[in-house]
């Protein structure tokens, strides 16, 4: 079983090579991280090449959670960071690895469940993956060669996590007892609103609908929602629909 040490989940999204998964596991364990999740690995799972490369960190591979897609992998998270080297046309907070892990340490100390997404080796995370995240982690790399190896990115983030947790500053406002909404709760809320807005003809014209939906998803992911917030927002939409039906 993973250790009880408070820490983020590191999620490898559609990794392509078993060797990189094993190297990522080794990098995680170097810094005391052992909560690995793997989304749709290209070469299937388990992968002998990953085990060979893990070199002492094979336990992380044995205990890794396997998910079919990103939404499933982050469903119990309350705050998600997406690592990317490319600029994205999305309105989200952008952190350096150092600042992101300091922010993550504060959130975890408050009782939140945090996850970090790492994209596949060839092209990184897709926009649809990043849209599910609350914030972006980007590294100031050489613009002529911005690509980081998967395990290198995991190593860099794990190092900053270790630094951040050696001395975590107290947040200005603590919300230790807050019941933060899990990603699955926010996803259900987003689906509820998208369905009703579709019925109301909001996504028009049709050729702009995909971009409008992505903008709406980014809107929800930027909001720090509690469980009570999601219940309230569900109730608001249900009442608006009832009012419209009565008016009709």
C-alpha positions in Angstrom: 0.0 0.0 0.0 1.1 3.6 -0.6 2.5 5.4 2.5 0.2 7.6 4.6 2.5 10.6 4.0 0.3 13.5 2.6 1.3 14.1 -1.0 -0.1 14.7 -4.5 -1.1 12.0 -6.9 1.2 11.9 -10.0 -0.8 10.9 -13.0 1.0 9.7 -16.2 -1.4 10.3 -19.1 -1.1 7.9 -22.0 2.6 7.1 -21.5 4.1 5.5 -24.5 7.2 3.7 -23.3 7.5 1.3 -20.3 11.0 2.5 -19.7 9.7 6.1 -19.0 7.1 4.8 -16.6 9.7 2.9 -14.7 12.1 5.9 -14.7 9.2 8.1 -13.5 8.5 5.7 -10.6 12.2 5.8 -9.6 12.1 9.6 -9.7 9.0 9.8 -7.6 10.4 7.4 -4.9 13.6 9.5 -4.8 11.6 12.2 -3.2 9.2 10.1 -1.1 6.3 10.1 -3.5 4.5 6.8 -4.1 1.0 7.6 -5.4 1.2 6.9 -9.1 -1.7 6.7 -11.5 -1.5 5.6 -15.1 -4.0 6.5 -17.8 -4.3 4.3 -20.9 -0.6 3.3 -21.3 0.1 2.7 -25.0 1.8 -0.7 -24.6 -0.7 -2.1 -22.0 -0.2 -2.9 -18.3 1.8 -4.4 -16.6 4.9 -3.6 -18.6 8.1 -5.6 -18.0 10.2 -2.7 -19.4 8.8 -0.4 -16.7 9.7 -2.9 -13.9 13.3 -3.2 -15.3 13.8 0.5 -15.3 12.2 1.2 -11.9 15.3 -0.1 -10.1 14.1 -0.4 -6.5 10.9 1.5 -7.0 8.9 -1.5 -8.4 6.4 -1.2 -5.5 5.0 2.0 -7.0 4.3 0.1 -10.3 2.6 -2.7 -8.4 0.4 -0.3 -6.5 -0.3 2.2 -9.4 -3.9 2.9 -10.2 -4.8 2.2 -13.8 -7.5 4.5 -15.4 -9.2 4.5 -18.8 -9.2 8.3 -19.2 -8.1 11.5 -17.4 -11.6 12.2 -16.0 -11.6 8.9 -14.2 -8.0 9.4 -12.9 -8.8 12.8 -11.3 -12.4 12.1 -10.2 -11.5 12.2 -6.4 -9.1 15.2 -6.7 -10.1 18.6 -5.5 -7.3 20.5 -7.3 -5.4 19.4 -10.5 -2.3 20.8 -12.1 -1.4 20.1 -15.7 2.3 20.1 -16.8 2.9 21.6 -20.2 5.7 23.2 -22.1 3.5 24.8 -24.7 1.4 28.0 -24.2 -2.3 27.3 -24.1 -5.1 29.7 -24.9 -6.8 29.0 -21.6 -7.5 31.3 -18.7 -5.9 29.4 -15.8 -3.4 30.1 -13.1 0.1 29.4 -14.4 2.8 28.2 -11.9 6.5 27.4 -12.1 7.2 23.9 -10.6 8.5 25.5 -7.4 5.4 27.7 -6.9 3.0 24.9 -7.9 4.4 22.5 -5.3 4.3 25.2 -2.6 0.7 25.8 -3.5 0.0 22.1 -3.5 1.6 21.7 -0.1 -0.7 24.4 1.4 -3.7 22.8 -0.2 -2.9 19.3 1.1 -2.3 20.8 4.6 -5.8 22.2 4.4 -7.3 18.7 3.6 -7.5 19.0 -0.2 -6.6 16.1 -2.5 -4.2 17.3 -5.2 -3.1 15.6 -8.5 -0.5 16.5 -11.2 -1.0 15.5 -14.8 2.0 14.5 -16.9 1.5 14.1 -20.7 2.7 11.5 -23.1 6.2 11.7 -24.5 5.5 12.6 -28.1 3.3 15.7 -27.8 2.3 16.2 -24.2 -1.2 16.7 -22.9 -4.0 17.5 -25.2 -6.2 20.6 -24.7 -9.0 18.4 -23.5 -6.8 17.0 -20.8 -5.6 20.5 -19.7 -9.2 21.7 -19.7 -9.9 19.3 -16.8 -7.1 20.9 -14.7 -7.4 23.8 -12.4 -4.0 25.2 -13.1 -1.0 24.8 -15.3 2.7 24.1 -14.4 5.2 25.3 -17.0 9.0 25.2 -17.0 11.1 28.0 -18.3 13.0 25.8 -20.8 14.9 26.6 -24.0 12.3 27.8 -26.5 14.2 26.1 -29.3 14.0 22.8 -27.5 11.1 22.9 -25.0 10.4 19.1 -24.8 11.1 17.5 -21.4 11.3 13.7 -21.1 8.4 12.3 -19.0 10.7 11.1 -16.2 12.6 14.4 -16.2 9.4 16.3 -15.7 8.4 14.0 -12.9 11.8 14.3 -11.3 11.7 18.1 -11.5 8.2 18.3 -9.9 9.1 15.7 -7.3 12.2 17.7 -6.3 10.2 20.9 -5.8 7.6 18.9 -3.8 10.3 17.7 -1.4 11.7 21.3 -1.1 8.2 22.7 -0.5 7.3 20.2 2.3 10.5 20.7 4.2 9.1 24.1 5.4 5.6 24.9 4.5 4.5 28.4 5.3 1.1 28.8 7.0 -1.5 30.1 4.6 -3.1 33.5 5.4 -6.5 31.9 5.6 -6.9 28.3 6.7 -9.9 26.2 5.8 -8.9 22.9 7.4 -12.4 21.7 8.0 -13.7 22.6 4.5 -15.3 19.8 2.5 -13.8 20.6 -0.9 -15.6 19.3 -3.9 -13.9 16.4 -5.6 -13.3 16.5 -9.4 -16.1 14.1 -9.9 -18.6 16.5 -8.2 -17.4 19.4 -10.3 -17.6 17.2 -13.5 -21.2 16.3 -12.6 -22.0 20.0 -12.1 -20.4 20.9 -15.4 -22.4 18.1 -17.2 -25.6 19.4 -15.6 -25.1 22.9 -16.8 -23.9 21.9 -20.2 -27.0 19.7 -20.7 -29.4 22.4 -19.7 -27.6 25.1 -21.7 -27.7 22.8 -24.8 -31.5 22.4 -24.3 -31.8 26.2 -24.1 -29.9 26.6 -27.4 -26.9 28.3 -25.8 -24.2 26.6 -27.9 -24.8 28.5 -31.1 -23.7 28.8 -33.8 -22.8 25.1 -34.1 -19.2 25.6 -35.4 -18.4 27.6 -32.2 -19.9 25.0 -29.9 -16.8 23.0 -29.1 -14.8 26.1 -28.1 -17.7 27.4 -26.1 -17.9 24.1 -24.2 -14.2 24.1 -23.5 -14.4 27.7 -22.2 -17.2 26.6 -19.9 -15.2 23.6 -18.6 -12.2 25.9 -17.9 -14.6 28.3 -16.0 -15.6 25.5 -13.7 -12.1 24.2 -13.2 -10.8 27.6 -12.1 -13.4 27.9 -9.3 -12.4 26.6 -5.8 -15.7 24.9 -5.1 -16.8 23.1 -1.9 -19.4 20.3 -1.7 -21.9 22.8 -0.5 -21.2 25.1 -3.5 -21.9 22.3 -5.9 -25.2 21.4 -4.2 -26.2 25.1 -4.3 -25.4 25.5 -8.0 -27.2 22.3 -8.9 -30.2 23.6 -7.0 -30.1 27.0 -8.8 -30.2 25.3 -12.2 -33.0 22.9 -11.2 -35.1 25.8 -9.9 -34.5 27.9 -13.1 -35.6 25.0 -15.2 -38.8 24.5 -13.0 -39.5 28.2 -13.3 -39.2 28.1 -17.1 -41.5 25.1 -17.3 -44.1 26.8 -15.2 -43.9 29.9 -17.3 -44.3 27.9 -20.5 
